[in-house]
Amino acid sequence: MTESSSEDTLRDPLPSRRALLALGALLAVLWLGVLGLRDLVPTDEGRYAEIPREMVATGDWVTPRLDGFKYFEKPPLQYWATAASYELFGIGQWQARLWTGLSGLFGVAFTALAGCLLWGRRAGLYAGAVLASCVYWLAMGHINTLDMGVSACLGGSLLSFLLAQRDGVSRGAERGWMLACWGFMGLSLLSKGLIGLAFPGMTLVLYTLWSRQWGLWRRLHILPGLALLLAIALPWHVMVQLRNPEFFHFYFIYQQFDRFATPDLSRPGPWYYFVPILLLGMMPWLGALAPALWRSARRGLRPPPDENSGSLRTRRVLLIWAGFIFVFFSASHSKLPSYVLPMFPALALLLGEYLARARERALGWQFALWALLSLAAGIGFTQLWRAGTHVTPGALYQRFGWWLEITAVLGLAGSLAAWRWERRERRSLAVLALAGSMFVGLTVATQAFQILGRTASTRDVVAAIRPWLHPDQPFYTVGTYDQTLPFYLRREVTVVQYRGELDFGIGRQPSLWVPTLHDFAARWRADRLPLAFLPSGELPALRALGLPLLVIDSTPRYVVVARPDQDYGAAARQARSRLPAAWNPASSLEKQP
């Protein structure tokens, strides 16, 4: 079903093709151009930057490693993409986020394309605008996690399936889109495991049970599609198992099943855990979400004119997809906010169709609602300083709050402009005004997070201790493992009295680990030019062991210590002369060089 070709001659014409191309180019430049402006922060950003760095350093792209330990929690697609980015452009922050950024941008473009082919150019434009300006999709498109990559691949499989099964499609186009669907499923398997099969598969099963369109299965091109999926996903699984016999049980049994069915990973949450995440994540389109879902549900439940036509009920598929993902993760014992991200392309497509079909002037109240919420947010951001702690002072939160005021002001201005254009029956301008203002405002907000993120990252720590660094020197991290530290050091570190997510690897490679403080003390006394990174609260325990310690950097979170009785070179001697006396009381130094 498509819109009339006369839509551009109405009172509300769509922007010209040239204008849309210019908007798309501007979106891409802004989306990708800010990827390197913020420091990487723990945990995910550091981890998923470091694993590819170690692939490049070791040349082993089969067995993922984190700090030298085998790390089988996730499959390697994003590691490979990021390692390729490092090989092409060098190691850095924007290179580490490039796959995430490209995945998010691809999701926007593919959602817009699918909307155009399914319901017309207007619905496609609106669907792409909605997804590009959603709080959650935009934010996650600029954070180095696996969730955006798998969401883009899962979205690709869903949208390719819809395009393959739409009315009027030729047999050749059907085959091509279904092969794309199977290919995206293979990439999803390589992105985050079995959900790459579970989500498309269960959506298809539930749809056919509901609609009783059994003939749909004959149009899936199963044999060539399955061959393509296996060609993409199987080789790595075979190679990594041959090299690591312990892989299968940990990756498939523990990571794919136990984490869903048991609370072992300590990521609990109530049944409504994802409700506020979904509502916040859909802003600024929250006002349109309920009407869009209600309208889509009514039309999706309505029987087709010809029950035997075999026409795919597109809205029903989208509702099942979004609903299944929401229920699946709500039932899981392991919950993280980003798990529901694959819902967003489907929701954006439903919203785009709703915005395109709603009667004239019907959306004014929704734009007015966002104006009120933006105004309330602007007032609330003035109180952000109250969130301060001794680690992240209230003054930093307040600085962040002032930047968020820009987002609130842009949201208010965009919603008022959208309300005005809606009243004048110029919905295209209304939707683009709100989407554009929120895209710019949310981009400002995500980059301003650097004010807080800088306190969590180790980039400044590594810069401060640069004069003390030497190739191949012992570098310990005591009682903690900050995932950004090895990335900024460009080397692995030795973990002391800490297991955490490295537990599996430590069990297989215990020689790379120091189990107790007493073992560390023996090494510290024997080492040449050692350094140690530790939480601030761990320093008294080390001093109680009588170790020679010189604090060379101190933050509210961490300290870094060296040996005061060893010469780290001329640069270190100059840096030492500038150290605050309060960091190193005379009684705490065992020896002087």
C-alpha positions as CSV (number, residue, x, y, z in Angstrom):
1,M,0.0,0.0,0.0
2,T,1.4,3.4,-1.0
3,E,0.3,6.9,-0.9
4,S,-1.0,8.7,-3.9
5,S,1.6,10.1,-6.3
6,S,-0.3,13.4,-6.1
7,E,0.7,14.0,-2.4
8,D,3.4,16.6,-3.4
9,T,0.8,18.8,-5.0
10,L,-1.3,19.2,-1.8
11,R,-1.1,22.2,0.5
12,D,1.6,20.3,2.5
13,P,4.2,19.4,-0.1
14,L,7.2,17.3,0.9
15,P,10.7,18.9,0.5
16,S,12.3,18.4,-2.9
17,R,14.6,15.5,-3.5
18,R,17.6,17.9,-3.5
19,A,16.5,19.3,-0.2
20,L,16.2,15.8,1.3
21,L,19.6,14.8,0.1
22,A,21.1,18.0,1.7
23,L,19.3,17.2,5.0
24,G,20.6,13.6,4.8
25,A,24.1,14.7,4.2
26,L,24.0,17.2,7.0
27,L,22.6,14.6,9.3
28,A,25.5,12.2,8.4
29,V,28.1,14.9,9.0
30,L,26.8,15.9,12.4
31,W,26.1,12.3,13.4
32,L,29.6,11.1,12.6
33,G,31.5,14.3,13.2
34,V,31.1,14.3,17.0
35,L,32.2,10.6,17.6
36,G,35.6,11.5,19.0
37,L,34.8,14.6,21.1
38,R,34.1,12.7,24.4
39,D,36.5,10.5,26.4
40,L,35.7,6.8,26.6
41,V,34.1,5.9,29.9
42,P,33.8,2.5,31.7
43,T,32.6,-0.1,31.4
44,D,31.4,-0.8,27.9
45,E,33.2,1.9,26.0
46,G,36.6,1.0,27.4
47,R,36.0,-2.8,27.0
48,Y,34.8,-2.6,23.4
49,A,37.6,-0.3,22.4
50,E,40.3,-2.4,24.1
51,I,39.4,-5.9,22.8
52,P,39.8,-4.7,19.1
53,R,43.1,-3.0,20.1
54,E,44.4,-6.3,21.4
55,M,43.3,-8.0,18.2
56,V,45.4,-5.5,16.2
57,A,48.3,-5.8,18.6
58,T,48.4,-9.6,18.6
59,G,47.2,-10.3,15.1
60,D,44.7,-12.9,16.5
61,W,41.2,-12.0,15.3
62,V,39.7,-15.4,16.3
63,T,40.1,-15.5,20.1
64,P,38.9,-12.2,21.7
65,R,40.9,-11.1,24.6
66,L,40.5,-8.4,27.3
67,D,43.7,-7.4,29.1
68,G,45.2,-10.6,27.7
69,F,42.6,-12.9,29.1
70,K,40.3,-14.9,26.9
71,Y,36.9,-13.1,26.7
72,F,34.0,-15.1,25.2
73,E,31.0,-13.1,26.5
74,K,30.1,-11.8,23.0
75,P,30.8,-12.7,19.4
76,P,33.3,-10.7,17.3
77,L,31.5,-8.6,14.6
78,Q,31.9,-5.3,16.4
79,Y,35.5,-6.2,17.5
80,W,36.4,-6.9,13.8
81,A,34.8,-3.7,12.6
82,T,36.6,-1.6,15.2
83,A,39.9,-3.4,14.6
84,A,39.5,-2.7,10.9
85,S,38.8,1.0,11.8
86,Y,42.1,1.0,13.8
87,E,44.0,-0.5,10.9
88,L,42.6,2.1,8.5
89,F,42.6,5.2,10.6
90,G,44.8,4.5,13.7
91,I,43.7,3.9,17.3
92,G,41.6,6.6,18.8
93,Q,38.2,7.5,20.3
94,W,36.3,8.2,17.1
95,Q,37.7,5.1,15.5
96,A,36.5,3.1,18.5
97,R,32.9,4.5,18.1
98,L,32.8,4.4,14.3
99,W,30.9,1.1,14.0
100,T,28.4,2.2,16.6
101,G,27.9,5.5,14.7
102,L,27.6,3.9,11.3
103,S,25.1,1.4,12.7
104,G,22.9,4.1,14.2
105,L,23.0,6.1,10.9
106,F,22.3,3.0,8.9
107,G,19.2,2.2,11.1
108,V,17.8,5.7,10.4
109,A,18.4,5.5,6.6
110,F,17.0,1.9,6.3
111,T,13.9,2.8,8.4
112,A,13.2,5.8,6.1
113,L,13.7,3.6,3.0
114,A,11.4,0.9,4.3
115,G,8.7,3.5,5.2
116,C,8.9,4.9,1.7
117,L,8.5,1.5,0.0
118,L,5.8,0.3,2.4
119,W,3.6,3.4,2.8
120,G,5.0,6.2,0.7
121,R,7.6,9.0,0.8
122,R,5.8,10.9,3.5
123,A,5.7,8.0,6.0
124,G,9.3,7.2,5.2
125,L,10.5,10.7,5.8
126,Y,8.6,10.9,9.1
127,A,9.9,7.5,10.2
128,G,13.5,8.4,9.6
129,A,13.0,11.8,11.3
130,V,11.5,10.2,14.3
131,L,14.3,7.6,14.7
132,A,17.1,10.2,14.2
133,S,15.7,12.4,16.9
134,C,14.7,9.8,19.5
135,V,16.6,10.3,22.8
136,Y,17.6,6.7,23.1
137,W,18.5,5.9,19.5
138,L,20.6,9.1,19.1
139,A,22.4,8.6,22.4
140,M,23.2,5.0,21.9
141,G,24.4,5.8,18.4
142,H,27.3,7.7,20.0
143,I,28.2,5.3,22.9
144,N,30.6,2.4,22.2
145,T,28.4,-0.6,23.1
146,L,27.3,-3.7,21.2
147,D,23.6,-2.8,21.4
148,M,23.5,-0.3,18.5
149,G,25.3,-2.7,16.1
150,V,23.0,-5.6,16.9
151,S,19.9,-3.4,16.8
152,A,20.8,-2.2,13.3
153,C,21.4,-5.8,12.1
154,L,18.1,-7.0,13.7
155,G,16.3,-4.0,12.3
156,G,17.8,-4.8,8.9
157,S,16.4,-8.4,9.1
158,L,13.0,-7.2,10.1
159,L,12.7,-4.4,7.5
160,S,14.1,-6.6,4.7
161,F,11.5,-9.2,5.5
162,L,8.7,-6.6,5.3
163,L,10.0,-5.4,2.0
164,A,10.3,-8.9,0.6
165,Q,6.7,-9.8,1.6
166,R,4.9,-6.6,0.6
167,D,2.2,-6.6,-2.0
168,G,3.2,-6.3,-5.6
169,V,6.8,-7.2,-5.2
170,S,8.4,-9.1,-8.0
171,R,9.8,-12.6,-7.5
172,G,13.3,-11.4,-8.0
173,A,12.9,-8.6,-5.5
174,E,11.3,-10.9,-3.0
175,R,14.3,-13.3,-3.3
176,G,16.8,-10.4,-3.0
177,W,15.1,-8.9,0.1
178,M,14.8,-12.3,1.8
179,L,18.4,-13.0,1.2
180,A,19.2,-9.6,2.8
181,C,17.0,-10.7,5.7
182,W,18.9,-13.9,6.2
183,G,22.2,-12.0,5.8
184,F,21.3,-9.6,8.5
185,M,20.3,-12.5,10.8
186,G,23.8,-13.9,10.3
187,L,25.3,-10.6,11.1
188,S,23.1,-10.4,14.2
189,L,24.4,-13.7,15.3
190,L,27.9,-12.4,15.0
191,S,26.9,-9.2,16.8
192,K,25.3,-10.6,20.0
193,G,24.5,-14.2,19.8
194,L,21.3,-16.2,19.6
195,I,18.9,-13.3,19.7
196,G,19.8,-12.8,16.1
197,L,17.7,-15.9,15.4
198,A,15.3,-15.7,18.3
199,F,13.8,-12.3,17.6
200,P,13.1,-12.8,13.9
201,G,12.1,-16.5,14.4
202,M,9.7,-15.9,17.2
203,T,8.1,-12.9,15.4
204,L,7.5,-15.1,12.4
205,V,6.1,-18.0,14.5
206,L,3.8,-15.7,16.5
207,Y,2.6,-13.9,13.4
208,T,1.7,-17.1,11.5
209,L,0.0,-18.6,14.5
210,W,-2.1,-15.5,14.8
211,S,-2.7,-14.8,11.1
212,R,-2.7,-18.5,10.0
213,Q,-0.9,-17.5,6.8
214,W,1.0,-20.7,6.5
215,G,1.8,-20.1,2.9
216,L,4.2,-17.3,4.0
217,W,6.8,-20.0,4.9
218,R,7.0,-21.0,1.3
219,R,8.2,-17.4,0.4
220,L,11.1,-17.4,2.9
221,H,13.7,-18.9,0.5
222,I,14.9,-21.0,3.4
223,L,17.5,-23.1,1.7
224,P,19.6,-20.3,0.0
225,G,18.9,-18.1,3.0
226,L,20.1,-20.6,5.6
227,A,23.2,-21.3,3.5
228,L,23.9,-17.5,3.5
229,L,23.3,-17.2,7.2
230,L,25.6,-20.2,8.0
231,A,28.3,-18.9,5.6
232,I,28.3,-15.6,7.6
233,A,28.0,-16.9,11.2
234,L,29.4,-20.5,11.3
235,P,33.1,-20.1,10.4
236,W,34.1,-18.1,13.4
237,H,32.2,-20.3,15.8
238,V,33.9,-23.4,14.4
239,M,37.4,-21.8,14.5
240,V,37.1,-20.4,18.0
241,Q,35.9,-23.7,19.3
242,L,38.7,-25.6,17.7
243,R,41.2,-23.3,19.3
244,N,39.4,-23.0,22.6
245,P,37.6,-26.2,23.8
246,E,36.1,-24.3,26.7
247,F,34.3,-21.9,24.4
248,F,31.0,-23.8,23.8
249,H,29.8,-24.2,27.3
250,F,30.7,-20.7,28.5
251,Y,29.4,-18.9,25.4
252,F,26.3,-20.9,24.6
253,I,25.2,-22.4,27.9
254,Y,26.2,-19.8,30.4
255,Q,26.1,-16.5,28.4
256,Q,23.1,-17.3,26.2
257,F,20.8,-19.3,28.5
258,D,21.9,-19.1,32.2
259,R,22.1,-15.3,32.2
260,F,18.5,-15.2,30.9
261,A,17.1,-17.8,33.3
262,T,19.1,-17.2,36.5
263,P,20.1,-14.1,38.5
264,D,23.8,-15.0,38.6
265,L,24.9,-11.8,36.9
266,S,23.2,-9.6,39.5
267,R,21.3,-7.5,37.0
268,P,17.8,-7.7,38.4
269,G,14.8,-5.5,37.8
270,P,11.1,-5.4,38.4
271,W,8.7,-6.4,35.6
272,Y,8.2,-2.8,34.7
273,Y,11.9,-2.1,34.4
274,F,11.8,-1.2,30.8
275,V,8.7,1.0,30.9
276,P,10.3,4.3,32.0
277,I,13.3,3.5,29.6
278,L,10.9,3.1,26.7
279,L,9.0,6.3,27.6
280,L,12.1,8.4,28.1
281,G,13.8,6.9,25.1
282,M,10.9,7.8,22.7
283,M,11.0,11.5,23.5
284,P,10.2,13.9,21.9
285,W,7.6,11.7,20.2
286,L,6.1,10.4,23.5
287,G,2.8,12.2,22.8
288,A,2.4,10.4,19.5
289,L,3.4,6.9,20.7
290,A,0.2,5.8,22.4
291,P,-2.1,7.0,19.5
292,A,0.2,5.4,17.0
293,L,0.3,2.1,18.8
294,W,-3.5,2.2,19.3
295,R,-4.2,3.0,15.6
296,S,-1.7,0.4,14.4
297,A,-3.2,-2.2,16.8
298,R,-6.7,-1.5,15.5
299,R,-5.7,-1.7,11.9
300,G,-3.4,-4.7,12.6
301,L,-6.3,-6.6,14.3
302,R,-8.7,-5.9,11.5
303,P,-9.1,-8.8,9.1
304,P,-8.0,-8.2,5.5
305,P,-10.7,-7.8,2.8
306,D,-9.6,-11.1,1.3
307,E,-8.7,-13.6,4.1
308,N,-7.1,-15.9,1.4
309,S,-5.0,-13.2,-0.2
310,G,-1.8,-14.0,1.7
311,S,-1.0,-10.3,2.1
312,L,1.4,-9.6,4.9
313,R,-0.1,-7.6,7.8
314,T,2.8,-5.2,8.2
315,R,1.5,-3.4,11.3
316,R,0.8,-6.7,13.0
317,V,4.4,-7.9,12.3
318,L,5.8,-4.6,13.7
319,L,3.6,-4.8,16.9
320,I,4.6,-8.5,17.5
321,W,8.3,-7.6,17.0
322,A,8.2,-4.7,19.5
323,G,6.0,-6.6,22.0
324,F,8.0,-9.8,22.0
325,I,11.3,-8.0,22.6
326,F,9.7,-6.0,25.4
327,V,8.2,-9.1,27.1
328,F,11.3,-11.2,26.5
329,F,13.7,-8.9,28.3
330,S,11.1,-8.0,31.0
331,A,10.9,-11.7,31.8
332,S,14.7,-12.1,31.9
333,H,16.7,-12.2,35.2
334,S,19.4,-10.1,33.5
335,K,18.3,-6.6,32.6
336,L,20.2,-3.7,31.2
337,P,18.6,-0.5,29.8
338,S,20.0,-0.9,26.3
339,Y,18.4,-4.3,25.8
340,V,15.1,-2.9,24.3
341,L,16.9,-0.8,21.7
342,P,16.0,-3.2,18.8
343,M,12.3,-2.1,19.3
344,F,13.0,1.4,18.1
345,P,13.1,1.0,14.3
346,A,9.7,-0.8,14.4
347,L,8.2,1.8,16.7
348,A,9.6,4.6,14.5
349,L,8.1,3.0,11.4
350,L,4.7,2.8,13.1
351,L,5.0,6.4,14.3
352,G,6.0,7.6,10.8
353,E,2.9,5.9,9.3
354,Y,0.7,7.4,12.0
355,L,2.1,11.0,11.5
356,A,1.6,10.6,7.8
357,R,-2.1,9.4,8.1
358,A,-3.4,11.4,11.1
359,R,-6.1,13.9,10.2
360,E,-5.2,17.6,9.7
361,R,-4.4,19.6,12.8
362,A,-4.7,16.4,14.9
363,L,-1.1,16.6,16.3
364,G,-1.2,20.1,17.8
365,W,-1.8,18.8,21.3
366,Q,1.2,16.4,21.0
367,F,3.5,19.2,20.0
368,A,2.1,21.4,22.8
369,L,2.7,18.5,25.3
370,W,6.4,18.4,24.3
371,A,6.6,22.2,24.7
372,L,5.4,21.8,28.3
373,L,7.8,19.0,29.0
374,S,10.7,21.0,27.6
375,L,9.8,23.9,29.8
376,A,9.6,21.6,32.8
377,A,12.9,20.0,31.9
378,G,14.6,23.5,31.6
379,I,13.4,24.3,35.1
380,G,14.6,20.9,36.4
381,F,18.0,21.2,34.9
382,T,18.7,24.2,37.1
383,Q,18.7,21.9,40.1
384,L,21.1,19.3,38.7
385,W,23.8,20.4,41.1
386,R,22.0,18.5,43.8
387,A,23.2,15.2,42.2
388,G,26.8,16.0,43.1
389,T,28.9,13.7,45.2
390,H,32.5,13.8,46.6
391,V,33.6,12.0,43.4
392,T,31.7,14.2,41.0
393,P,31.0,17.6,42.6
394,G,27.8,19.4,42.2
395,A,29.5,22.2,40.3
396,L,30.2,19.8,37.5
397,Y,26.6,18.6,37.4
398,Q,25.6,22.3,37.3
399,R,27.9,23.0,34.3
400,F,26.3,20.0,32.6
401,G,22.9,21.3,33.5
402,W,23.6,24.6,31.8
403,W,24.3,22.8,28.5
404,L,21.2,20.7,29.0
405,E,19.3,24.1,29.1
406,I,20.3,24.5,25.5
407,T,18.6,21.2,24.7
408,A,15.5,22.2,26.6
409,V,15.3,25.6,24.9
410,L,15.7,24.0,21.4
411,G,13.0,21.5,22.4
412,L,10.7,24.3,23.4
413,A,11.4,26.3,20.3
414,G,11.0,23.3,18.0
415,S,7.8,22.2,19.6
416,L,6.3,25.6,19.4
417,A,7.3,25.9,15.7
418,A,5.8,22.4,15.1
419,W,2.6,23.4,16.8
420,R,2.4,26.5,14.6
421,W,3.0,24.7,11.4
422,E,0.6,22.0,12.3
423,R,-2.2,24.6,12.8
424,R,-1.3,25.9,9.3
425,E,-1.6,22.3,8.0
426,R,2.0,22.2,7.1
427,R,2.8,18.9,8.8
428,S,6.1,18.2,7.0
429,L,7.5,21.4,8.3
430,A,6.1,20.7,11.8
431,V,7.7,17.2,11.9
432,L,11.0,18.4,10.5
433,A,11.1,21.4,12.9
434,L,10.7,19.2,16.0
435,A,13.0,16.5,14.7
436,G,15.7,18.9,13.7
437,S,15.6,21.0,16.9
438,M,15.8,17.8,19.0
439,F,18.5,16.3,16.9
440,V,20.7,19.4,17.5
441,G,19.7,19.7,21.1
442,L,20.4,16.0,21.9
443,T,23.7,16.2,20.1
444,V,24.7,19.1,22.3
445,A,23.6,17.1,25.4
446,T,25.5,13.9,24.5
447,Q,28.7,15.9,23.9
448,A,28.3,18.0,27.0
449,F,28.3,14.7,29.0
450,Q,32.1,15.0,28.7
451,I,31.9,17.3,31.7
452,L,30.9,14.3,33.8
453,G,32.4,11.6,31.8
454,R,35.9,13.1,32.1
455,T,35.8,12.3,35.8
456,A,35.1,8.6,35.1
457,S,37.6,8.1,32.3
458,T,41.3,7.4,32.8
459,R,42.4,9.6,29.8
460,D,43.5,12.4,32.1
461,V,45.1,10.0,34.5
462,V,47.3,8.5,31.7
463,A,48.2,12.0,30.5
464,A,49.3,13.0,34.0
465,I,51.6,9.9,34.5
466,R,53.0,10.0,31.0
467,P,56.5,11.1,32.3
468,W,56.7,8.0,34.4
469,L,55.8,5.5,31.6
470,H,58.4,3.2,30.0
471,P,58.0,0.3,27.6
472,D,57.5,-3.1,29.2
473,Q,57.5,-1.8,32.8
474,P,55.3,-3.6,35.3
475,F,51.9,-1.8,35.5
476,Y,49.4,-3.1,38.1
477,T,45.8,-2.3,38.8
478,V,45.0,-3.2,42.4
479,G,41.5,-4.1,43.6
480,T,39.9,-2.8,40.4
481,Y,39.9,-3.0,36.7
482,D,39.0,0.1,34.8
483,Q,38.3,-0.9,31.2
484,T,39.5,2.4,29.8
485,L,42.9,2.2,31.3
486,P,44.5,-0.4,29.0
487,F,43.1,1.5,26.0
488,Y,44.6,4.8,26.9
489,L,47.9,3.2,28.0
490,R,48.0,1.2,24.7
491,R,49.0,-1.9,26.7
492,E,47.8,-4.6,29.0
493,V,48.0,-4.3,32.8
494,T,48.4,-6.8,35.6
495,V,45.2,-7.2,37.7
496,V,45.7,-7.7,41.5
497,Q,43.1,-9.1,43.9
498,Y,40.2,-8.6,41.5
499,R,38.3,-10.9,39.2
500,G,35.0,-9.3,38.0
501,E,34.3,-9.9,34.3
502,L,37.8,-11.3,33.9
503,D,36.9,-14.3,36.1
504,F,36.5,-16.8,33.2
505,G,39.8,-15.8,31.7
506,I,41.6,-15.8,35.0
507,G,40.5,-19.4,35.6
508,R,42.1,-20.4,32.3
509,Q,45.2,-18.2,32.5
510,P,45.9,-17.7,36.2
511,S,49.6,-16.8,35.6
512,L,48.5,-13.4,34.2
513,W,46.9,-12.5,37.5
514,V,48.1,-11.6,41.0
515,P,45.6,-13.1,43.6
516,T,46.5,-11.3,46.8
517,L,48.0,-8.0,48.1
518,H,50.9,-10.0,49.7
519,D,51.7,-11.5,46.3
520,F,51.7,-8.0,44.9
521,A,53.9,-6.7,47.7
522,A,56.6,-9.3,46.8
523,R,56.5,-8.3,43.2
524,W,56.5,-4.6,44.0
525,R,59.7,-4.9,46.0
526,A,61.4,-6.9,43.3
527,D,60.2,-5.0,40.2
528,R,62.1,-2.4,38.2
529,L,60.2,0.9,37.6
530,P,56.7,-0.5,38.5
531,L,53.5,1.6,38.6
532,A,50.2,0.7,40.2
533,F,46.7,2.1,39.7
534,L,44.2,1.7,42.5
535,P,41.0,3.1,44.0
536,S,41.8,5.9,46.5
537,G,40.4,3.8,49.3
538,E,43.0,1.0,48.7
539,L,46.0,3.2,49.4
540,P,46.0,2.8,53.2
541,A,46.0,-1.0,52.8
542,L,49.2,-0.8,50.7
543,R,50.9,1.6,53.0
544,A,50.1,-0.8,55.9
545,L,52.2,-3.4,54.2
546,G,55.2,-1.1,54.5
547,L,55.7,-0.8,50.7
548,P,57.7,2.1,49.3
549,L,55.0,4.2,47.6
550,L,55.1,7.6,45.9
551,V,51.7,9.0,44.8
552,I,52.2,10.4,41.3
553,D,48.6,11.2,40.5
554,S,45.5,11.4,42.6
555,T,41.8,12.0,41.8
556,P,38.7,11.5,43.9
557,R,38.4,8.0,42.3
558,Y,41.9,6.7,41.8
559,V,45.6,7.1,42.7
560,V,48.6,6.0,40.8
561,V,51.8,5.1,42.7
562,A,55.4,4.5,41.8
563,R,58.6,3.5,43.7
564,P,60.1,6.5,45.5
565,D,63.5,4.8,45.6
566,Q,63.9,4.2,41.8
567,D,64.8,6.6,39.0
568,Y,62.1,6.8,36.3
569,G,64.1,9.2,34.2
570,A,64.6,13.0,33.8
571,A,60.9,13.7,32.8
572,A,59.7,11.8,35.9
573,R,62.2,13.8,38.1
574,Q,60.8,17.0,36.8
575,A,57.2,15.8,37.3
576,R,58.0,14.7,40.9
577,S,59.3,18.1,41.8
578,R,55.8,19.5,41.0
579,L,53.8,16.9,43.0
580,P,51.6,18.4,45.9
581,A,53.2,17.7,49.3
582,A,49.8,16.5,50.6
583,W,49.9,13.5,48.3
584,N,53.1,12.1,50.0
585,P,53.5,12.7,53.7
586,A,57.1,12.2,54.7
587,S,56.3,9.3,57.0
588,S,54.8,7.4,54.1
589,L,58.0,7.2,52.1
590,E,60.2,4.3,53.0
591,K,63.2,5.5,51.0
592,Q,64.3,8.5,49.0
593,P,66.2,8.2,45.7
